[in-house]
């Protein structure tokens, strides 16, 4: 029951509202704030690579596709948890994660593949600070995302179009698929999907919540990307971070200040389980144990400050598998037998064509994500990423900053000697050799 564990007095109710959430509202806050924060500032950059029409269409398409695979993950999670609870498993002090679902339903090989992709994805592309389902963090995260998105929209409209603005995209296949995979990453917050569901009182409601969260996210991403691209056009091709083109103001400073850092919580959980500290009650021990996770992220951020190209590379090489290919294949293989389909905890709706329809959609997603996302997207994003390294180098102090003016050439003559007579085109004075 969703009312289980609800406090009786006002103080406990207030504490529960902010810190111990498990309702559909908590899940919605977490899903919405977790989807877009990692690429919000680079979506205008993607629009400059794709063009306005393709940018809009890809956002709608990948938003729908991401919601579908989140639905598949929710079905597999409920199937796994139901089977385990029938075996008297106790999850009160244990956070279920995606690799455990794969292990329980399909075996260790699926677990290892899922773990490898998920951990690498979290290492390179952790999104925002998500602590289980504590509403105060997800609520603040969503408020910050919303503020940033609407700041970009309003500031761009007030700024207006720059003089001689051009909207040339798309011009090159490399740029086109780089932009497309960055948008693929926008709706790739599935790395924490199972953790959010596990914190819910009624995880069966997750799929509807995720779809509503995606629709809300589209109200942030579409206006901001369209407005910034409209205002600055092709200038964005050399400015992956949209903040770089907007004039300095208190509102911009506020948006920069609240833009999110990395969210490592799911990766922390994996690491804690690996070293046997996941159920430890000491927060100090758990905090100290998390340092080996933080240090590599910090180091990689300094080595590769290529904001937009990294998003595209992560989208093509990791998100395409973590978010799209693996969930769709896992659903196909989990219910491949007639017995598994008959005994499934949740049966497919007639609106998607029952089992035949769900298999067809899953097959399409696997082929699309593998060919377009991983294949073309991987080629384009890695080509662009290597170009960034060749252009800016590693450990660059200022990425995509305007070039500094060249220093004056030092005088070749003795400072005490009189300067040479310059060549004057008007008076035809020549310097003769001795």
URDACOR-V632734 format. One record per residue. N is the residue number from 1. SS is DSSP state (@ for helix, = for strand, . for the rest). Layout:
n:N ss:SS
n:N ss:SS
This chain:
n:1 ss:.
n:2 ss:.
n:3 ss:.
n:4 ss:.
n:5 ss:.
n:6 ss:.
n:7 ss:.
n:8 ss:.
n:9 ss:.
n:10 ss:@
n:11 ss:@
n:12 ss:@
n:13 ss:@
n:14 ss:@
n:15 ss:@
n:16 ss:@
n:17 ss:@
n:18 ss:@
n:19 ss:@
n:20 ss:.
n:21 ss:.
n:22 ss:.
n:23 ss:.
n:24 ss:@
n:25 ss:@
n:26 ss:@
n:27 ss:@
n:28 ss:@
n:29 ss:@
n:30 ss:@
n:31 ss:@
n:32 ss:@
n:33 ss:@
n:34 ss:@
n:35 ss:@
n:36 ss:@
n:37 ss:.
n:38 ss:.
n:39 ss:.
n:40 ss:@
n:41 ss:@
n:42 ss:@
n:43 ss:@
n:44 ss:@
n:45 ss:@
n:46 ss:@
n:47 ss:@
n:48 ss:@
n:49 ss:@
n:50 ss:@
n:51 ss:.
n:52 ss:@
n:53 ss:@
n:54 ss:@
n:55 ss:@
n:56 ss:@
n:57 ss:@
n:58 ss:@
n:59 ss:@
n:60 ss:@
n:61 ss:@
n:62 ss:@
n:63 ss:@
n:64 ss:@
n:65 ss:@
n:66 ss:@
n:67 ss:@
n:68 ss:@
n:69 ss:@
n:70 ss:@
n:71 ss:@
n:72 ss:@
n:73 ss:@
n:74 ss:@
n:75 ss:@
n:76 ss:@
n:77 ss:@
n:78 ss:@
n:79 ss:@
n:80 ss:@
n:81 ss:@
n:82 ss:@
n:83 ss:@
n:84 ss:@
n:85 ss:@
n:86 ss:@
n:87 ss:.
n:88 ss:.
n:89 ss:.
n:90 ss:.
n:91 ss:.
n:92 ss:.
n:93 ss:.
n:94 ss:.
n:95 ss:.
n:96 ss:.
n:97 ss:.
n:98 ss:@
n:99 ss:@
n:100 ss:@
n:101 ss:@
n:102 ss:@
n:103 ss:@
n:104 ss:@
n:105 ss:@
n:106 ss:@
n:107 ss:.
n:108 ss:@
n:109 ss:@
n:110 ss:@
n:111 ss:@
n:112 ss:@
n:113 ss:@
n:114 ss:@
n:115 ss:@
n:116 ss:@
n:117 ss:@
n:118 ss:@
n:119 ss:@
n:120 ss:@
n:121 ss:@
n:122 ss:@
n:123 ss:@
n:124 ss:@
n:125 ss:@
n:126 ss:.
n:127 ss:.
n:128 ss:.
n:129 ss:.
n:130 ss:.
n:131 ss:.
n:132 ss:.
n:133 ss:.
n:134 ss:.
n:135 ss:@
n:136 ss:@
n:137 ss:@
n:138 ss:@
n:139 ss:@
n:140 ss:@
n:141 ss:@
n:142 ss:@
n:143 ss:@
n:144 ss:@
n:145 ss:@
n:146 ss:@
n:147 ss:@
n:148 ss:@
n:149 ss:@
n:150 ss:@
n:151 ss:@
n:152 ss:@
n:153 ss:@
n:154 ss:@
n:155 ss:@
n:156 ss:@
n:157 ss:@
n:158 ss:@
n:159 ss:@
n:160 ss:.
n:161 ss:.
n:162 ss:.
n:163 ss:.
n:164 ss:.
n:165 ss:.
n:166 ss:.
n:167 ss:.
n:168 ss:.
n:169 ss:.
n:170 ss:.
n:171 ss:.
n:172 ss:.
n:173 ss:@
n:174 ss:@
n:175 ss:@
n:176 ss:@
n:177 ss:@
n:178 ss:@
n:179 ss:@
n:180 ss:@
n:181 ss:@
n:182 ss:@
n:183 ss:@
n:184 ss:@
n:185 ss:@
n:186 ss:@
n:187 ss:.
n:188 ss:.
n:189 ss:@
n:190 ss:@
n:191 ss:@
n:192 ss:@
n:193 ss:@
n:194 ss:@
n:195 ss:@
n:196 ss:@
n:197 ss:@
n:198 ss:@
n:199 ss:@
n:200 ss:.
n:201 ss:.
n:202 ss:.
n:203 ss:@
n:204 ss:@
n:205 ss:@
n:206 ss:@
n:207 ss:@
n:208 ss:@
n:209 ss:@
n:210 ss:@
n:211 ss:@
n:212 ss:@
n:213 ss:@
n:214 ss:@
n:215 ss:@
n:216 ss:@
n:217 ss:@
n:218 ss:@
n:219 ss:@
n:220 ss:@
n:221 ss:@
n:222 ss:@
n:223 ss:@
n:224 ss:@
n:225 ss:@
n:226 ss:@
n:227 ss:@
n:228 ss:@
n:229 ss:@
n:230 ss:@
n:231 ss:@
n:232 ss:@
n:233 ss:@
n:234 ss:@
n:235 ss:@
n:236 ss:@
n:237 ss:@
n:238 ss:@
n:239 ss:.
n:240 ss:.
n:241 ss:.
n:242 ss:@
n:243 ss:@
n:244 ss:@
n:245 ss:@
n:246 ss:.
n:247 ss:.
n:248 ss:.
n:249 ss:.
n:250 ss:@
n:251 ss:@
n:252 ss:@
n:253 ss:@
n:254 ss:@
n:255 ss:@
n:256 ss:@
n:257 ss:@
n:258 ss:@
n:259 ss:.
n:260 ss:.
n:261 ss:.
n:262 ss:.
n:263 ss:.
n:264 ss:.
n:265 ss:@
n:266 ss:@
n:267 ss:@
n:268 ss:@
n:269 ss:@
n:270 ss:@
n:271 ss:@
n:272 ss:@
n:273 ss:@
n:274 ss:@
n:275 ss:@
n:276 ss:.
n:277 ss:.
n:278 ss:.
n:279 ss:.
n:280 ss:.
n:281 ss:.
n:282 ss:.
n:283 ss:@
n:284 ss:@
n:285 ss:@
n:286 ss:@
n:287 ss:@
n:288 ss:@
n:289 ss:@
n:290 ss:.
n:291 ss:@
n:292 ss:@
n:293 ss:@
n:294 ss:@
n:295 ss:@
n:296 ss:@
n:297 ss:@
n:298 ss:@
n:299 ss:@
n:300 ss:@
n:301 ss:@
n:302 ss:@
n:303 ss:@
n:304 ss:.
n:305 ss:.
n:306 ss:.
n:307 ss:@
n:308 ss:@
n:309 ss:@
n:310 ss:@
n:311 ss:@
n:312 ss:@
n:313 ss:@
n:314 ss:@
n:315 ss:@
n:316 ss:@
n:317 ss:@
n:318 ss:@
n:319 ss:@
n:320 ss:@
n:321 ss:@
n:322 ss:@
n:323 ss:@
n:324 ss:@
n:325 ss:@
n:326 ss:@
n:327 ss:@
n:328 ss:@
n:329 ss:@
n:330 ss:@
n:331 ss:@
n:332 ss:@
n:333 ss:@
n:334 ss:@
n:335 ss:.
n:336 ss:.
n:337 ss:.
n:338 ss:@
n:339 ss:@
n:340 ss:@
n:341 ss:@
n:342 ss:@
n:343 ss:.
n:344 ss:.
n:345 ss:.
n:346 ss:.
n:347 ss:.
n:348 ss:.
n:349 ss:.
n:350 ss:@
n:351 ss:@
n:352 ss:@
n:353 ss:.
n:354 ss:@
n:355 ss:@
n:356 ss:@
n:357 ss:@
n:358 ss:@
n:359 ss:@
n:360 ss:@
n:361 ss:@
n:362 ss:@
n:363 ss:@
n:364 ss:@
n:365 ss:@
n:366 ss:@
n:367 ss:@
n:368 ss:@
n:369 ss:@
n:370 ss:@
n:371 ss:@
n:372 ss:@
n:373 ss:@
n:374 ss:@
n:375 ss:@
n:376 ss:@
n:377 ss:@
n:378 ss:@
n:379 ss:@
n:380 ss:@
n:381 ss:@
n:382 ss:@
n:383 ss:@
n:384 ss:@
n:385 ss:@
n:386 ss:@
n:387 ss:@
n:388 ss:@
n:389 ss:@
n:390 ss:@
n:391 ss:@
n:392 ss:@
n:393 ss:.
n:394 ss:.
n:395 ss:.
n:396 ss:.
n:397 ss:.
n:398 ss:.
n:399 ss:.
n:400 ss:.
n:401 ss:.
n:402 ss:.
n:403 ss:.
n:404 ss:.
n:405 ss:.
n:406 ss:.
n:407 ss:.
n:408 ss:.
n:409 ss:.
n:410 ss:.
n:411 ss:.
n:412 ss:.
n:413 ss:.
n:414 ss:.
n:415 ss:.
n:416 ss:.
n:417 ss:.
n:418 ss:.
n:419 ss:.
n:420 ss:.
n:421 ss:.
n:422 ss:.
n:423 ss:.
n:424 ss:=
n:425 ss:.
n:426 ss:.
n:427 ss:.
n:428 ss:.
n:429 ss:=
n:430 ss:.
n:431 ss:.
n:432 ss:.
n:433 ss:.
n:434 ss:.
